[in-house]
Amino acid sequence: MTRKLAALALSVLSVLLLFAGCAKVGLHATVLDDNASALIRPDFYDSHYTFRAHGADGVDPENDPNPSFRFFFVTSREEQDRILSGDFSVSVDYDREMLLVYTFTAAYVRPIELKELRADSGTLTVILSMEQKRFPPVADACQPFQRYVILKMDKADVSDAVVTVKT
């Protein structure tokens, strides 16, 4: 009887923790691709480099004028076609949904998860978490490169974004 009670308590606790972990992600948001550089149109990619990203031809790394990150709200098919290549095959209902395309200079190709997303007073707050390699230590850093993350969410009345990538 004690085992059954313990199993039941563990099951209930697991379900509660599952729902508690999801509570911070609003707007039905999901990460569509956490390393989406191949889905970005080459002309868009070349005109939106980030700080010290490898590939920014002719830019002196010591005097790089590019920002360390950029974000783009995609709220129409026209904007999608301007930013994303024809290889982007996800269906988006722009009457109800939108995309956030976030790019930053990264030194790791580790998986990224969405931990928190909320819209408040015209600002979208996003917290992403990059997988951590703590033990055993892994030397997996690479040359800085421009990484793109694409999020899909319910349409929101936002014009600014604050994105944090926890490593």
VENQUI-V152623 format. One record per residue. N is the residue number from 1. RES is the residue in three letters. OMEGA is omega in whole degrees, 0 to 359 (NA if undefined). Layout:
# VENQUI-V152623
n/res/omega
N/RES/OMEGA
N/RES/OMEGA
This chain:
# VENQUI-V152623
n/res/omega
1/MET/181
2/THR/179
3/ARG/179
4/LYS/178
5/LEU/178
6/ALA/179
7/ALA/178
8/LEU/179
9/ALA/178
10/LEU/178
11/SER/179
12/VAL/179
13/LEU/179
14/SER/180
15/VAL/179
16/LEU/178
17/LEU/178
18/LEU/180
19/PHE/179
20/ALA/180
21/GLY/182
22/CYS/189
23/ALA/185
24/LYS/181
25/VAL/181
26/GLY/176
27/LEU/180
28/HIS/185
29/ALA/177
30/THR/174
31/VAL/177
32/LEU/180
33/ASP/182
34/ASP/175
35/ASN/195
36/ALA/183
37/SER/181
38/ALA/180
39/LEU/182
40/ILE/178
41/ARG/183
42/PRO/180
43/ASP/177
44/PHE/179
45/TYR/184
46/ASP/181
47/SER/181
48/HIS/179
49/TYR/174
50/THR/185
51/PHE/176
52/ARG/176
53/ALA/178
54/HIS/180
55/GLY/178
56/ALA/185
57/ASP/175
58/GLY/180
59/VAL/176
60/ASP/183
61/PRO/181
62/GLU/181
63/ASN/183
64/ASP/182
65/PRO/184
66/ASN/177
67/PRO/181
68/SER/177
69/PHE/174
70/ARG/174
71/PHE/181
72/PHE/173
73/PHE/179
74/VAL/185
75/THR/179
76/SER/178
77/ARG/179
78/GLU/177
79/GLU/177
80/GLN/181
81/ASP/179
82/ARG/186
83/ILE/188
84/LEU/181
85/SER/178
86/GLY/178
87/ASP/178
88/PHE/189
89/SER/180
90/VAL/178
91/SER/179
92/VAL/176
93/ASP/187
94/TYR/172
95/ASP/183
96/ARG/187
97/GLU/176
98/MET/176
99/LEU/167
100/LEU/175
101/VAL/182
102/TYR/179
103/THR/182
104/PHE/176
105/THR/184
106/ALA/176
107/ALA/180
108/TYR/178
109/VAL/180
110/ARG/178
111/PRO/179
112/ILE/177
113/GLU/175
114/LEU/181
115/LYS/182
116/GLU/175
117/LEU/177
118/ARG/177
119/ALA/181
120/ASP/177
121/SER/176
122/GLY/180
123/THR/175
124/LEU/178
125/THR/184
126/VAL/173
127/ILE/178
128/LEU/179
129/SER/178
130/MET/179
131/GLU/181
132/GLN/177
133/LYS/184
134/ARG/185
135/PHE/355
136/PRO/180
137/PRO/181
138/VAL/177
139/ALA/185
140/ASP/176
141/ALA/178
142/CYS/177
143/GLN/181
144/PRO/180
145/PHE/180
146/GLN/182
147/ARG/178
148/TYR/175
149/VAL/179
150/ILE/177
151/LEU/174
152/LYS/183
153/MET/172
154/ASP/179
155/LYS/181
156/ALA/179
157/ASP/182
158/VAL/177
159/SER/180
160/ASP/178
161/ALA/172
162/VAL/184
163/VAL/177
164/THR/175
165/VAL/179
166/LYS/179
167/THR/NA
